[in-house]
């Protein structure tokens, strides 16, 4: 079956209503057969006390885009995705603007997906490099 980018982006944004993704204003913006991209504004709502983007907000963006990306590779009517491990290396700080998280598949097994999520600023500078492991389960 051919990948339907528009349908997938609409689905990801719809299932994010009334969730942390909406609270953080995360919007899914681009997708392909092996990647997913989302944006998040950087403002006082996601700052740590000294006015920089909070590392936890970056990890929330990374886990959101990486978990949703696994939906590209499974049948969501029959399977569910669970994040089981995430790690992040924050390499640059940012005070304002928009960050973009792009998840790309590293390993696609039947029961485990490994994603690399690169979070960049508006100048495409690396802000954080994350790794997410998802477990794929039968839907209950």
ChimeraX attribute file (.defattr): number of C-alpha atoms within 10 A of each C-alpha:
attribute: neighborCount
match mode: 1-to-1
recipient: residues
	/A:1	3
	/A:2	5
	/A:3	13
	/A:4	12
	/A:5	16
	/A:6	12
	/A:7	9
	/A:8	20
	/A:9	20
	/A:10	14
	/A:11	13
	/A:12	20
	/A:13	17
	/A:14	13
	/A:15	12
	/A:16	19
	/A:17	11
	/A:18	9
	/A:19	10
	/A:20	13
	/A:21	19
	/A:22	15
	/A:23	12
	/A:24	17
	/A:25	17
	/A:26	22
	/A:27	22
	/A:28	26
	/A:29	18
	/A:30	15
	/A:31	20
	/A:32	16
	/A:33	14
	/A:34	16
	/A:35	21
	/A:36	28
	/A:37	24
	/A:38	25
	/A:39	22
	/A:40	22
	/A:41	17
	/A:42	22
	/A:43	15
	/A:44	14
	/A:45	14
	/A:46	21
	/A:47	18
	/A:48	14
	/A:49	9
	/A:50	8
	/A:51	15
	/A:52	16
	/A:53	24
	/A:54	21
	/A:55	17
	/A:56	13
	/A:57	17
	/A:58	24
	/A:59	24
	/A:60	17
	/A:61	27
	/A:62	31
	/A:63	25
	/A:64	22
	/A:65	29
	/A:66	32
	/A:67	25
	/A:68	26
	/A:69	28
	/A:70	30
	/A:71	17
	/A:72	19
	/A:73	18
	/A:74	15
	/A:75	12
	/A:76	13
	/A:77	9
	/A:78	10
	/A:79	13
	/A:80	18
	/A:81	21
	/A:82	15
	/A:83	19
	/A:84	11
	/A:85	12
	/A:86	18
	/A:87	15
	/A:88	18
	/A:89	13
	/A:90	16
	/A:91	11
	/A:92	12
	/A:93	15
	/A:94	17
	/A:95	16
	/A:96	16
	/A:97	11
	/A:98	15
	/A:99	27
	/A:100	27
	/A:101	32
	/A:102	27
	/A:103	30
	/A:104	22
	/A:105	19
	/A:106	15
	/A:107	12
	/A:108	14
	/A:109	11
	/A:110	11
	/A:111	11
	/A:112	18
	/A:113	23
	/A:114	23
	/A:115	28
	/A:116	23
	/A:117	29
	/A:118	23
	/A:119	27
	/A:120	20
	/A:121	20
	/A:122	10
	/A:123	8
	/A:124	11
	/A:125	13
	/A:126	18
	/A:127	20
	/A:128	22
	/A:129	20
	/A:130	22
	/A:131	21
	/A:132	25
	/A:133	22
	/A:134	23
	/A:135	18
	/A:136	20
	/A:137	15
	/A:138	12
	/A:139	11
	/A:140	7
